[in-house]
């Protein structure tokens, strides 16, 4: 048996024996043996870290509070980054405590399975590849190795994640090889996948400002969907947008200087205080893409 395969099999065995014990120690001492509703992604990430550490004490697991992610170094030296979003959403949406425990168990089992050298990376579903806009320096601080990426405006980049129902992880170079796509191909694929979700998008207006709601994960990534902004720009001289955090996209059409200044102030405040910060800048639509709007 290959050393990596043997190590992963041992991790799975530990995970199976862990299930009962982990919840007895994580939950309040009231006799309740099912997982409580987490307060948010940070608490869910802590549950994931605790479960991973107990299941595989020899496997390095690093929690990044800024990125809200776990970096897991596998026995072969490869590193993968995990995010709590899908699990957190599922746990908080489930009112039944026993079902929440089942959801957590299944999720962590899927995470472990995804580490298999013959597992997730050989079965990447092209429809699960999604684009993410991030600050390049923040991404570099969160990941031990820079993933495939393309530049965006203002020092930002777009990179890609594999967003499966049970787990979400950064798309790495090995996954890119499995998909047989270069970064431009990944951009085209992921943007098509994101565009397919536009039917779920809602837009609200407050005064001159428009705000998009999608799923809490890919709002800022919608700047990558050129067809959306080509349509929104019709009949207007300018479009100015802000993406201070991952789940925030606000724009204004033909805004006055005061309106634009107010949007800049909102972007800066949200960027400083929000989770998953992206950029304090404003971006101007050129007809072909986005550029940073000078102050």
VEXPALUM-845761 format. One record per residue (C-alpha): x negated, y negated, z; residue number from 1. Coordinates in Angstrom, 1 decimal. Layout:
BEGIN
        u        v        w   num
        X        Y        Z   NUM
...
This chain:
BEGIN
        u        v        w   num
      0.0      0.0      0.0     1
     -1.3     -3.4     -0.9     2
     -2.4     -5.5      2.2     3
      0.0     -8.3      1.4     4
      2.9     -5.9      0.9     5
      2.1     -4.1      4.2     6
      1.9     -7.4      6.1     7
      5.3     -8.5      4.7     8
      6.9     -5.1      5.5     9
      5.7     -5.6      9.1    10
      7.2     -9.1      9.2    11
     10.6     -7.7      8.0    12
     10.5     -5.0     10.7    13
      9.8     -7.7     13.4    14
     12.7     -9.8     12.0    15
     15.1     -6.9     12.3    16
     14.2     -6.3     15.9    17
     14.2    -10.1     16.6    18
     17.9    -10.8     15.8    19
     19.4    -10.1     19.2    20
     16.6    -11.5     21.2    21
     16.2    -14.8     19.4    22
     19.8    -16.0     20.0    23
     19.7    -14.9     23.7    24
     16.8    -17.3     24.3    25
     17.8    -20.1     22.0    26
     21.4    -20.6     23.2    27
     22.8    -22.0     26.5    28
     22.7    -19.8     29.5    29
     26.5    -19.5     29.6    30
     26.7    -15.9     28.4    31
     27.4    -17.0     24.8    32
     25.3    -14.9     22.5    33
     26.2    -16.6     19.2    34
     24.5    -19.6     17.7    35
     25.8    -23.1     18.5    36
     26.6    -25.7     15.9    37
     23.2    -27.6     15.3    38
     23.2    -31.3     15.7    39
     21.5    -31.7     12.3    40
     18.6    -30.6     10.1    41
     16.0    -31.2     12.7    42
     17.6    -28.8     15.1    43
     18.2    -26.2     12.4    44
     14.5    -26.5     11.4    45
     13.5    -25.8     14.9    46
     15.7    -22.7     15.0    47
     14.0    -21.6     11.7    48
     10.6    -22.2     13.1    49
     11.3    -20.3     16.3    50
     12.7    -17.4     14.4    51
      9.7    -17.3     12.0    52
      7.2    -17.6     14.9    53
      8.9    -14.7     16.8    54
      9.2    -12.5     13.7    55
      5.7    -13.1     12.5    56
      3.5    -14.5     15.3    57
      0.3    -14.1     13.1    58
      1.8    -16.0     10.2    59
      0.9    -19.7     10.3    60
      4.1    -21.9     10.4    61
      3.7    -25.6     10.4    62
      6.6    -28.0     11.1    63
      6.5    -31.3      9.4    64
      8.7    -33.8     11.3    65
      8.5    -36.5      8.6    66
      9.3    -34.2      5.7    67
     11.7    -32.0      7.7    68
     10.2    -28.9      6.4    69
      8.2    -25.7      7.3    70
      5.0    -24.8      5.6    71
      4.4    -21.1      5.8    72
      1.0    -19.6      4.9    73
      1.3    -16.1      3.7    74
     -1.2    -13.3      4.3    75
     -2.7    -13.7      0.8    76
     -3.4    -17.4      1.5    77
     -0.5    -18.8     -0.6    78
      1.7    -21.4      1.1    79
      5.4    -22.1      0.6    80
      7.5    -24.9      1.9    81
     11.0    -24.3      3.3    82
     13.7    -26.8      3.9    83
     16.7    -26.5      6.4    84
     19.4    -28.2      4.3    85
     21.4    -25.3      2.9    86
     21.3    -23.4      6.2    87
     22.1    -26.5      8.2    88
     25.1    -27.3      6.0    89
     26.4    -23.7      6.3    90
     26.0    -23.6     10.1    91
     27.7    -26.9     10.7    92
     30.6    -26.0      8.3    93
     31.3    -22.7     10.1    94
     33.6    -23.1     13.1    95
     33.2    -19.5     14.3    96
     30.1    -18.8     16.4    97
     29.8    -15.2     15.5    98
     29.9    -16.1     11.8    99
     27.3    -18.8     12.4   100
     25.0    -16.1     13.8   101
     25.6    -13.9     10.8   102
     24.8    -16.8      8.5   103
     21.6    -17.5     10.3   104
     20.5    -13.8     10.3   105
     21.2    -13.5      6.6   106
     19.4    -16.7      5.8   107
     16.3    -15.8      7.6   108
     16.3    -12.3      6.1   109
     16.5    -13.9      2.7   110
     13.6    -16.2      3.6   111
     11.4    -13.3      4.5   112
     12.4    -11.4      1.4   113
     11.4    -14.4     -0.7   114
      7.8    -14.0      0.5   115
      7.5    -10.6     -1.1   116
      5.0    -10.6     -4.0   117
      7.6     -8.7     -6.0   118
     10.5    -10.8     -4.6   119
     11.8    -14.3     -5.2   120
      9.0    -15.6     -7.4   121
      9.7    -12.8    -10.0   122
     13.4    -13.6     -9.9   123
     13.6    -17.4    -10.2   124
     17.0    -18.2    -11.6   125
     16.5    -21.1    -14.1   126
     19.9    -22.5    -13.0   127
     18.6    -23.0     -9.5   128
     15.8    -25.3    -10.5   129
     16.6    -28.9     -9.3   130
     14.7    -32.2     -9.6   131
     13.6    -34.2     -6.6   132
     12.2    -37.8     -6.5   133
      9.6    -38.3     -3.8   134
      6.8    -40.6     -2.8   135
      3.6    -38.9     -3.9   136
      1.7    -39.7     -0.8   137
      4.4    -38.3      1.5   138
      4.6    -35.2     -0.6   139
      0.9    -34.7     -0.5   140
      1.0    -35.0      3.3   141
      3.9    -32.4      3.5   142
      2.4    -29.7      1.2   143
     -1.0    -28.1      1.4   144
     -1.2    -27.9     -2.4   145
      0.3    -30.4     -4.8   146
      3.1    -28.7     -6.8   147
      3.8    -29.2    -10.5   148
      5.1    -32.8    -10.9   149
      5.6    -35.7    -13.3   150
      5.2    -39.4    -12.5   151
      8.1    -41.7    -11.9   152
      8.2    -45.5    -11.3   153
      6.7    -47.2     -8.3   154
      4.3    -44.5     -7.2   155
      7.1    -42.0     -7.0   156
      7.0    -38.6     -8.7   157
      9.6    -36.0     -9.7   158
      8.9    -32.4     -8.6   159
     11.2    -29.4     -8.5   160
     12.7    -27.1     -6.0   161
     14.3    -23.6     -6.3   162
     17.7    -24.2     -4.7   163
     19.2    -20.7     -3.9   164
     22.3    -20.1     -1.8   165
     20.2    -18.6      1.0   166
     17.0    -20.6      0.8   167
     15.4    -23.6     -0.8   168
     11.7    -23.9     -1.5   169
      9.3    -26.1     -3.6   170
      8.7    -24.7     -7.0   171
      5.0    -23.8     -7.2   172
      2.6    -23.0    -10.0   173
      3.3    -19.2     -9.8   174
      7.1    -19.9    -10.2   175
      6.3    -22.2    -13.1   176
      4.4    -19.3    -14.8   177
      7.4    -17.0    -14.3   178
      9.7    -19.5    -15.9   179
      7.1    -20.0    -18.7   180
      7.7    -23.8    -18.6   181
      5.3    -26.8    -18.4   182
      6.3    -29.9    -16.4   183
      8.2    -31.4    -19.3   184
     10.1    -28.2    -19.7   185
     10.9    -28.1    -16.0   186
     12.1    -31.7    -16.1   187
     14.4    -31.0    -19.0   188
     15.8    -27.8    -17.3   189
     16.3    -29.3    -13.9   190
     17.9    -32.5    -15.2   191
     20.3    -30.4    -17.2   192
     21.1    -28.4    -14.0   193
     21.7    -31.7    -12.1   194
     23.8    -33.2    -14.9   195
     26.1    -30.1    -14.7   196
     26.9    -31.3    -11.1   197
     28.1    -34.8    -12.2   198
     31.7    -33.6    -12.1   199
     31.2    -33.3     -8.3   200
     30.0    -36.9     -8.1   201
     32.1    -39.7     -6.6   202
     31.5    -43.4     -6.9   203
     32.7    -46.0     -4.4   204
     32.5    -49.8     -4.7   205
     32.0    -52.4     -1.9   206
     31.9    -55.9     -3.4   207
     29.4    -55.9     -6.2   208
     27.7    -52.7     -5.0   209
     28.4    -49.2     -6.2   210
     27.3    -46.1     -4.3   211
     27.2    -42.5     -5.4   212
     28.1    -39.5     -3.4   213
     27.1    -36.0     -4.6   214
     26.0    -33.4     -2.1   215
     23.6    -35.1      0.3   216
     20.6    -33.8     -1.4   217
     20.3    -35.0     -5.0   218
     21.8    -38.5     -5.0   219
     18.4    -40.2     -5.5   220
     17.5    -37.7     -8.2   221
     20.4    -39.0    -10.3   222
     18.2    -41.8    -11.5   223
     16.6    -39.1    -13.7   224
     19.9    -38.6    -15.7   225
     19.4    -41.1    -18.5   226
     22.8    -40.5    -20.1   227
     24.5    -41.5    -16.9   228
     22.8    -44.9    -16.8   229
     23.1    -45.5    -20.5   230
     26.9    -45.2    -20.0   231
     26.9    -47.4    -16.9   232
     24.8    -50.1    -18.6   233
     27.3    -50.7    -21.4   234
     28.5    -54.2    -21.3   235
     26.0    -55.4    -18.7   236
     22.8    -57.4    -18.9   237
     21.1    -55.6    -16.0   238
     21.4    -52.6    -13.6   239
     19.4    -52.7    -10.4   240
     19.3    -49.6     -8.2   241
     18.0    -48.6     -4.8   242
     17.1    -45.1     -3.6   243
     15.7    -45.7      0.0   244
     16.5    -42.1      1.0   245
     17.2    -38.8     -0.7   246
     20.9    -39.0     -0.2   247
     21.3    -42.7     -1.0   248
     21.8    -44.3     -4.4   249
     23.3    -47.8     -4.6   250
     23.3    -50.0     -7.7   251
     24.5    -53.4     -8.8   252
     25.4    -54.6    -12.3   253
     24.5    -58.2    -13.3   254
     23.8    -59.0     -9.7   255
     23.2    -62.5     -8.5   256
     19.9    -63.4     -6.8   257
     21.6    -63.3     -3.4   258
     23.2    -59.9     -4.2   259
     19.9    -58.5     -5.2   260
     18.1    -59.8     -2.2   261
     20.8    -58.2      0.1   262
     20.3    -54.9     -1.7   263
     16.5    -55.2     -1.2   264
     17.0    -55.8      2.5   265
     19.3    -52.8      2.8   266
     16.9    -50.6      0.9   267
     14.0    -51.6      3.2   268
     16.0    -51.0      6.4   269
     17.3    -47.6      5.2   270
     13.9    -46.5      4.1   271
     12.3    -47.3      7.4   272
     15.0    -45.6      9.5   273
     16.5    -42.8      7.4   274
     15.5    -39.2      7.1   275
     13.9    -38.0      3.8   276
     12.7    -41.5      2.9   277
     12.1    -42.2     -0.8   278
     11.3    -45.8     -1.5   279
     12.0    -49.4     -0.2   280
     11.7    -50.7     -3.8   281
     14.4    -51.8     -6.2   282
     14.4    -50.3     -9.7   283
     15.6    -52.0    -12.9   284
     17.0    -50.0    -15.9   285
     15.3    -50.9    -19.2   286
     17.5    -48.9    -21.5   287
     15.0    -46.1    -21.6   288
     14.1    -45.6    -18.0   289
     13.5    -47.3    -14.7   290
     10.8    -49.7    -13.6   291
     10.1    -51.3    -10.2   292
     11.8    -54.7     -9.9   293
      9.2    -57.3     -8.8   294
     10.1    -59.3     -5.7   295
